[in-house]
Amino acid sequence: MGQRSGEKPQNASAANSIVVAHPEHIQRCFFLTREIFQTIPAVSTGIASKSWFDEGSVQRWTRNKWYWLFYELFLARPHHRLKGWM
């Protein structure tokens, strides 16, 4: 069963967790992981791809870098800051 957003899972620790994120999303994942586990997560940016965006995605903000940039800077990050997650 999944956890609700913002709740620390029972028996959760950075030692038994792995975070996989889109390269454009890694900064926000870093801050959220640090908030949840109270430790600095290891981050790798060594994955490469020609294109990280999918024009056919049902999530509009993942279709291209401009949609993503708008979503990240004006919706996701302000929301996370208001919640105290960043």
C-alpha positions as semicolon CSV with decimal commas, in nm:
position;residue;x (nm);y (nm);z (nm)
1;M;0,000;0,000;0,000
2;G;0,141;0,342;-0,094
3;Q;0,196;0,632;0,141
4;R;0,021;0,966;0,127
5;S;0,229;1,249;-0,011
6;G;0,427;1,422;0,262
7;E;0,407;1,132;0,508
8;K;0,719;0,944;0,613
9;P;0,677;0,573;0,542
10;Q;0,708;0,340;0,840
11;N;1,059;0,200;0,883
12;A;1,181;0,437;0,611
13;S;1,544;0,524;0,591
14;A;1,776;0,651;0,322
15;A;1,974;0,327;0,366
16;N;1,694;0,115;0,216
17;S;1,556;0,364;-0,035
18;I;1,641;0,465;-0,388
19;V;1,514;0,770;-0,570
20;V;1,506;0,766;-0,949
21;A;1,423;1,094;-1,117
22;H;1,414;1,271;-1,448
23;P;1,730;1,487;-1,481
24;E;1,518;1,804;-1,490
25;H;1,341;1,691;-1,172
26;I;1,643;1,583;-0,964
27;Q;1,677;1,907;-0,765
28;R;1,321;1,894;-0,631
29;C;1,358;1,520;-0,556
30;F;1,676;1,595;-0,364
31;F;1,496;1,846;-0,138
32;L;1,194;1,621;-0,085
33;T;1,411;1,319;-0,001
34;R;1,615;1,527;0,242
35;E;1,294;1,648;0,410
36;I;1,143;1,299;0,441
37;F;1,454;1,107;0,552
38;Q;1,641;1,389;0,732
39;T;1,960;1,298;0,549
40;I;2,135;1,399;0,230
41;P;2,048;1,155;-0,051
42;A;2,306;1,037;-0,302
43;V;2,245;1,188;-0,644
44;S;2,370;1,064;-0,979
45;T;2,333;1,257;-1,302
46;G;2,520;1,011;-1,521
47;I;2,219;0,896;-1,726
48;A;2,205;1,038;-2,077
49;S;1,930;1,047;-2,338
50;K;1,864;1,235;-2,659
51;S;1,529;1,357;-2,534
52;W;1,376;1,343;-2,187
53;F;1,040;1,472;-2,302
54;D;0,756;1,276;-2,465
55;E;0,531;1,469;-2,704
56;G;0,261;1,205;-2,655
57;S;0,259;1,219;-2,274
58;V;-0,075;1,257;-2,097
59;Q;0,099;1,487;-1,848
60;R;0,124;1,813;-2,043
61;W;0,425;1,943;-1,847
62;T;0,635;1,643;-1,956
63;R;0,581;1,700;-2,329
64;N;0,858;1,955;-2,378
65;K;1,105;2,162;-2,180
66;W;0,895;2,482;-2,194
67;Y;0,584;2,317;-2,047
68;W;0,802;2,152;-1,785
69;L;0,979;2,479;-1,696
70;F;0,647;2,659;-1,646
71;Y;0,508;2,375;-1,433
72;E;0,823;2,342;-1,223
73;L;0,883;2,714;-1,156
74;F;0,527;2,841;-1,120
75;L;0,330;2,545;-0,985
76;A;0,533;2,259;-0,833
77;R;0,808;2,447;-0,649
78;P;0,583;2,719;-0,503
79;H;0,341;2,448;-0,387
80;H;0,621;2,249;-0,223
81;R;0,758;2,561;-0,056
82;L;0,416;2,648;0,086
83;K;0,390;2,294;0,226
84;G;0,737;2,328;0,381
85;W;0,883;2,047;0,174
86;M;1,155;2,262;0,015
